[in-house]
Amino acid sequence: MSRAIVLVGPPGSGKGTQAGRLAGRLGMVQVSTGDMLRAAARAGTDKGLKAKALIDSGQLVPDEMIIDMLADRIDEPDTGNGVILDGFPRTLPQAHALDALLDEREMSLSNVIEIAVPDELIVERITGRFACASCGANYHEVYKKPARDGVCDACGATEFTKRKDDTVETVMRRINSYHDQTGPVLPYYSEKGLLASVNGARPIDEVTAALERAVE
Ligand code: AP5
């Protein structure tokens, strides 16, 4: 039976950074609903264009849209060793849908891990973030610079981009949405005995080590 691990946390808590590392170490696949929506927006699909306006203004996309997209992604052939979900579920209806979706596929939810970061750290994390325009590798102006200034470590490209929703104003809206809409997901999993919390305010390698201990 393959398994799923859920990483929950506010914007900028390090879900994407850590999901990528964990997926590599555990031989699982990172599934980021934010990345999926941004790819759909770039492709200009109906769903993608509808999502783009919501993402850019810091609001969640409708549950039914993201649940359908996630189900399709989990059914792709590369998920046989399990999935690390980065950014899903974000509402209680999404958590209920995930239960059903995993049951139908005889997959188990082994861990739900909250990456806890205080609100005051988030704005600095998000506004300092940039990514390689060619391969998408993620960097930070202070905490994760490329080894050679202006050159991507992963692919050598020299163009970088910033996300449109990474402004101070939009981040504040995303933080509020996290507390109001995603907050209730934590007690839901705590009552099921699945929830662990790691302190995400520490250096990236320390957070990775704590996550590895949590999923052992
Ligand atoms: P999504 O892309 O998931 O954005 P998010 O949750 O706001 O999270 P981020 O990607 O901003 O941050 P992260 O936690 O991954 O942190 P990262 O590792 O990059 O979603 C975007 C939008 O899509 C949503 O607003 C919504 O509209 C829509 N959406 C997505 N999923 C949805 C769903 N399920 N339902 C409805 N709508 C959905 O780290 C941030 C920066 O900090 C990086 O520069 C990194 O290098 C640095 N950093 C990371 N860890 C550390 C550390 N420990 N110390 C110092 N720096 C660090």
Residues whose N, C-alpha, C, O or C-beta is under 5 A from the ligand:
A	BS01	AP5	G9 P10 P11 G12 S13 G14 K15 G16 T17 Q18 T33 G34 D35 L37 L54 I55 G58 Q59 L60 V61 I66 D86 G87 F88 P89 R90 R125 G128 R129 F130 Y139 H140 Y143 K144 R174 G200 R202 P203 I204 V207
